């Protein structure tokens, strides 16, 4: 199976992902990358599984450490926060499927991508997602409006735990003012953003070498990275 280390494959994934947005982009990127075989089946993956697959793809293609930036809410300083993916991948996401929650006879499961898509079409996405993912232990539907804020908060806590890497939060103290900083991390979006940086850079290399030597995109992308860099250096030195 081709990986995102393969330049042509990375461009194919970028091309596919650029045609959609939101949750469907996560599905299309994973499918185009080859880590899920079926688009419709991918919709039934839990958000925790999707985030883990995205983190694995990121680490494989771009390295283990994501260099993040957090702005302090108190003093406005920018803080560089490295996120080692090996550390978060070593802690498996929450198990998929219904589990007993600590709120009486309710059962909570991690949402799937299909849940998010369908809930997003509702006038009240939060309630729609509750209705899909929270039931009585026997499977009977429940109405969120029937519960107080304490029960809702406990259900939210269970749902966050089940979301695994999809609910990843980075915490760090601000070195300038000491404030405790918390920032949610969308691993799938981090992967997509990195693809969106790499793809145009590859296209620029293709355009440069095609103009210099008359090569096709396939010719350029078939070159190893060191050889492509060497040819770019020659072009930069005026050798044609």
N, C-alpha and C positions, 0 to 999 in steps of 0.2 A: 504494500500500500504506500502511495506517495505521501510524503509529509510536507509541512509548510516550509521545510528547508529547501524543497524543490521549487525553483523560481517560477516555472510554468504553472505548477499546481497552486502556488500562492496567488498568482494572478487569476486563476480560474475561481478560487474561493472568493477573492475580492469582487470579481465580476458578478458572481451569483449573489453575494451578500448585499451588494450595492443596489440591487433591484427591489429590495424589501426593507421593512423597518420594524422596530419593536420586537415583540416576542418571536414573530416569524423569522426575523433575521437570525436569531439564535439557532432556530431549527435549520434554516437553509445553510448557514455557515458550517454547522456540524455535519450536515449531509454532504455538502460539497467537499469538505475536508476528508470525508471517508470514514468518520468514526461512528456514524449511524447509517444503516443500510436503507432505511425507508423513511420518507418524509412524514407520512401520516403516523407511523409508529413512533417517531421521535417526539410527537406531540404528547405522548403518554409517559415520557420520561419525567421524573420528579425534578423540581428546580435544583435540588441538591446534586443530582446526577449530572445535570446539564452544566452546572458550575464546575464540578470536578473534571468533566471532559474538557471544558474550555481551559481550565488551569493546566491540565496535562498537555494540551496542544501548545499553549503559550510557552511552557517550560521547554518543550521539545524543540520549538522553532526559534525562540528568542532568548532563552536562558532562564535560569531558575529565579532570578530576582527581578521583581517589578519595582521600578523607581517611581514612587508616588510623591505627590506634593499636597500638603494640607495647609489651608490658611487658618490662622488662629482667629477664633470668633471674638476674642477679647482685645488683642493688640494689633491684629491684622498682619502679623509676621507670617512669612511662608516657611514651612518646615518640610525638608526632604525626609521622606519615610520609606525606606526600603522594605519590601514585602517578600520574604523568601517563600516561594511556592512549595518547596519541599516540606516546609514546616506545616503548612495548612493541609497539604495532601496526605501527610502522614496521619492526620486525624480524620478518619472516614466520616463522610456525611451521615446525617441521621438516616435511620432505616426508613424505606418507603413503606406505604401501606398504613392502614389505621392502627393506632396505638391507643391504649387507655391513657387518658389525660388525668391530671390531678384535680379535676373539677367534677366530681361525682360520676354520673354515668355517661358522660360525653366521651366521644372518641374523635381524635384529630388526626388528619393525615397531611403529609407535605403536599402542597399543590403541584400539579403537573403543568407543563406548558399549555396543554389543552384547556385546563382550568383557567389559566391567565387569559388566554385568547377569548374564551367564552364570557368570562367575567368582564373583560374589557369592553364588550359589546353592550353591557347592561347600563342603564342610567345610574345605577348605584353599584360600581364594581366591587367595593369592599363587602357589601352585603351579599352580593352574588357569589363572591369567593368563599365567604363563610358558609353559605348554603351548600356549596359543593364539597367543602372539606371538613365540615363539622357535622357530626350526626350523634344520635344516641348510640350506645354501645351495640345495640341490635341492628343498627343501620337506619333507623327511622330519622327523617329530617327534623331539624329543630329551627326555631326562629330566634335570631340573635336578639331581637327586641325584647324577648322574654327574660333576659338575664341582666343582672346589674353590672356595674363597671368592674367590680372585683373579679367576677367570673370571666368577663371579657378579657381582662388583663391577664388572667392565668392561661386562658386559651391562647392569647397572643404569644405568651412566653413559650408555650409548648410548640406552637407553630414555628416560632423563630428557631428553636432548637432543631426541629425536624428539617428546616430549610438548609441546614448545614452550611456549605460554602456560599450558597446563595444569600445568606444573611451575614456574611463576613463583615466584621467591623474592625478597623485599625484604631488602636489607641496609642497616644503618646503625649508626654508633657511638653508644653511650649517652653523652649529654652529661654525665651525672652521675658515672659511674664509668669510662667509656671502654671498656666491654665491647663486643665485636663482636656485633651482634644480627642474627639471620636469622629471617625469618618467611615460611612458605609462603602464597601468595595463591591462593584459589579464586575465579577471576573470575566463574564462573557463580553461586556463592553470594553474591558481592558484589552482583551484579545482582538476585538474588532478594530479598536483604535490603533493598535500596533500594526495590524494588517493594512490599515488605511495609510499608515506612514510608509510602510515597506513597499506597497504596490506602486505608488507614483515614482518612488526612487528607482525601482526596477524599470518602469516605462521610460524614464529619462535616460537610463543606461542603454536601453534598446534603441531609442531615438538617436542617441549620439553615435553608437557603433553602426547603426543602419545607414546614417548619413555619411559616415566616414568610409565604410567598406562595402556598402550595398548589401549588407546581410539582412535576412528576414528576422522577424521576432523569434521564430523557432531556432534559427541559427545562433542568435545571441544567447537565448536562455539555455541552450544546450551546453554552453561553455561552463566550465567549473568557475566558482567564484574567484579564485586566484587568477585564472587566465582572463576572465572578464575584466578584472581590475587592471591587469597588465596592459590589455588593449586600450582601456580608458586612459591609462597613463601615457601610452604612445600618442593617442589623439591629443591629449593635453600638451604633449611636447611638440606637436606639429607634424608627427609622422603619419602619413596616409598611405 
